[in-house]
Amino acid sequence: MRVLHVFTVPVTRNGITMFALQRLPGLRAAGVAVDFASPGEAEASLLPQIEAAGARAFALPPQRASRAYVRALADLVRREGYDVVHAHGNSSSLFLEMLAAFLGGCRARVAHSHNTTCNHLRQDRRLRPLFYRSYTAAAACGRDAGKWLFGNRPFTVLPNAVDLARFRFDPERRARTREALGVGAGELLVGHVGRFNGQKNHAFLLEAFARLLDLRPEARLLLVGDGYLEAQTRAQAAPLGDRVLFAGSVPDPETYLCAMDVMALPSLFEGFPTVLLEWQCAGLPTLVSDRVTREAALTPLVRYMPLEAGADAWAQALAALPEAERARSSQTGADALRAGGYALEDAAQALLRFYQKIATPRRG
């Protein structure tokens, strides 16, 4: 079986890319060949991991050049003879990928929803009638994301997943990482992992952290990730000096999770954030916006709060998060993830069964 993952976002260290990338070894072991395609080139640091799994990454024209984009994708599907085209996005603009797959002769076309809203609502409403007739299988990272894009139409939940051993708390790694970061043993290290974009709401996080410093002057904030709003976020953080640390986009976020004490996720919206699973696996108490799906809260480590409560209330809640006994909390989190089907090996098998169910011979 040959599968092409098509991403409507760049191939970087984002949740959508990692959904497919983490499953590559399991699929390859089962005899499934997988390739990637996206607008623009894949992030260079990811190419060794992609190639090591026997996959290729194809660059497509920008989506805004819709005719050239559809033509290039259709040509790729036809030339390579894919049995399944699996397109990832968060709106009915996935119609473009479904159309290209159809024109390329692929009869198993998967539209996969990864969020609970989109940035272009008017365009989304306009394309829905065409979109609903274009795919042959619907998938979502969670129930809320599926209902957003498919409504009452059937869809399959293909859960986000975590390598449980990788994200388990390690006290020795914690000590090494905090020393490398210059964070003292008695300092409260607040963390966040995510791209610098509007959805992640870093501006609110920094406002809440500034208020937290009035309550916990020894607190530090560690931001892991990159994105188009990074420069703006750095400018907002500048008055706080070395209280705010920027780690950049890293290949080993689990190392930084060990160093952190509490997490904050003030997102404006989310489909099913894999980071929330990773944080629970690492045993981290987390304060989460009530706009984030509650499907991802598998342990008592996760607490929800409305953004409307304001930065002061968030600061007070962060200061009051109970200090976890990390080793025990980490084991509890890993157990909960495994029981829920969020262990990476289980999710890879679920994806394989999904492909086996929907794949049909290509038309001649």
Disulfide bonds with the S-S distance in Angstrom:
none
